[in-house]
């Protein structure tokens, strides 16, 4: 156990069964931050399905009175060189930070760094994916290290969201703020679908969950059948999401919805409501129904559902697809931050790759060095695709 001037004390948990004592308090902190990706459910769903190359490094940080201030659900990933300490499930998650209140997250992050140092694993590179740019908590980790660490910021991503609370949770108010073309499209598509077919929006229940998830995965793969490979096809992703959906269902978080036309599911939505945020993780649809824009119609229906529930925000999560921007002008950024030893070959490699990625974006396709720069940039850690 280690402590800092703040009085925080940290415990490093390397056996997943050790989270039982802190699980309820940890869950409350994840709900406070409206983020499923830093919850015990996300960790517990992901852990059994990883390939054995990771070691748990869950740091529980307690206040002087013994109450849980925060959790850093980290793992040591040895699947590649250099080895990296990263958030559990980061390769398929969209947003990460300490599971702590905003007021406590700096102290929690610093205490976590102290715990890593106490156990002799502080020399490993920290790979912090999809964190807020310029975040103070990861700079606290950098400063708390006894080593001199560089901070290499790279790979910015966009997360589009709709601030429902500022719209008064009112659908007409929301539509009034969008373009005339968008309003026309919303009304015409849903009206046309309902005119020509018997339409029902069905929410998954305990008894239908297993079958509904299978239909969701089928529809998602159909959506991508002519567009390339989906991130959900990667090894291990489907069982993780299946496990998490079951956990989320038990907690009342899950929002798995199917749009049925004439009795058959033609589009499906996988998301959740954690705290004040209604999150859109993935969707799928039958391409033979593309003329009816069933994916678009389902998205509009789910936004209305979020409003009806009184969620403060509808979060589209990662992805810069054009259709997301049609729904909202609001977005936040996430980036990957790497904290290697300042005087190390790792720092040089990470910085070089970050530079190659930036160059790859700047250089025109016709430039002689474009392919090389983009290839090097592609070696950098990547986030979940759509």
Secondary structure, DSSP 8 states (H G I E B T S, - for coil): -EE-TT--EEEEE-SGGGGGGTHHHHHHHHHHTT-GGGSHHHHHHHHTTS-S-EEEEEEEEE-TTS-EEEEEEEEEE-SSSS-EEEETTGGG-S----EE-TTTHHHHHHHHHHHHHHTT-TTSEEEEEEE-TT-HHHHHHHHH-SS-B--EEEEEEEEEEE-GGGGTT-HHHHHHTS-HHHHHHHHHHHHHHHHHS-EEEEE--TTTHHHHHHHHHHHHHHHHTTT---GGGSTTHHHHHHHHHHHHHHHT-EEEEEEEETTEEEEEEEEEEETTEEEEEEEEE-GGGGGGTHHHHHHHHHHHHHHHHT-SEEEEEE---HHHHHH-S-EEEEEEEEE-BSSSHHHHHHHHHHHHHHHHHHS-TTSTTHHHHHHHHTTS------
